[in-house]
Amino acid sequence: MSNPKFAEDELNQICEDAFVNVKEACLRLQEKTKCSNEVVIEMLNNVAEFYLAQSSYEENKA
């Protein structure tokens, strides 16, 4: 995956948009399933671990 260079304000906007989207997805999940915050935290940790592993794989592949 390529790593485009972003200006700081562009990166801030991307991060803000991503945060809002992920937060809304988590709220929808909780509304549908009535799951606890702990379940959401575990799910987000799993997603973070996935991306860390993917990043590590990409670095080792290069």
KANORLIN-V898312 format. One record per residue. RES is the residue in three letters. OMEGA is omega as a letter, one per 30 degrees, with the letter a starting at -180 (999 if undefined). BURIAL is # if it has 9 or more other C-alpha atoms within 8 Angstrom, else .. D_FIRST is the distance of its C-alpha to the first C-alpha in Angstrom with 1 decimal. Layout:
RES_OMEGA_BURIAL_D_FIRST + RES_OMEGA_BURIAL_D_FIRST
//
This chain:
MET_a_._0.0 + SER_l_._3.8 + ASN_a_._6.6 + PRO_l_._9.5 + LYS_l_._12.9 + PHE_l_._15.2 + ALA_a_._18.9 + GLU_l_._20.4 + ASP_l_._22.0 + GLU_l_._18.9 + LEU_l_#_17.1 + ASN_l_._20.4 + GLN_l_._20.6 + ILE_a_._17.2 + CYS_l_._18.2 + GLU_l_._21.6 + ASP_l_._20.6 + ALA_l_._18.3 + PHE_a_._21.3 + VAL_a_._23.7 + ASN_l_._21.8 + VAL_l_._21.4 + LYS_l_._25.0 + GLU_l_._26.3 + ALA_l_._24.6 + CYS_l_#_26.3 + LEU_l_._29.6 + ARG_l_._29.5 + LEU_a_#_28.9 + GLN_l_#_31.8 + GLU_a_._34.0 + LYS_a_._33.5 + THR_a_._33.8 + LYS_a_._35.9 + CYS_a_#_33.8 + SER_l_._34.2 + ASN_a_._32.0 + GLU_l_._31.6 + VAL_l_._30.0 + VAL_l_#_27.5 + ILE_l_._26.8 + GLU_l_._26.3 + MET_l_._23.9 + LEU_l_._21.9 + ASN_l_._22.0 + ASN_l_._20.8 + VAL_l_._17.7 + ALA_l_._17.1 + GLU_l_._17.6 + PHE_a_._15.1 + TYR_l_._12.3 + LEU_l_._13.8 + ALA_l_._14.0 + GLN_l_._10.4 + SER_l_._9.5 + SER_l_._12.4 + TYR_a_._11.3 + GLU_l_._8.1 + GLU_a_._10.5 + ASN_a_._13.1 + LYS_a_._11.4 + ALA_999_._10.9
//
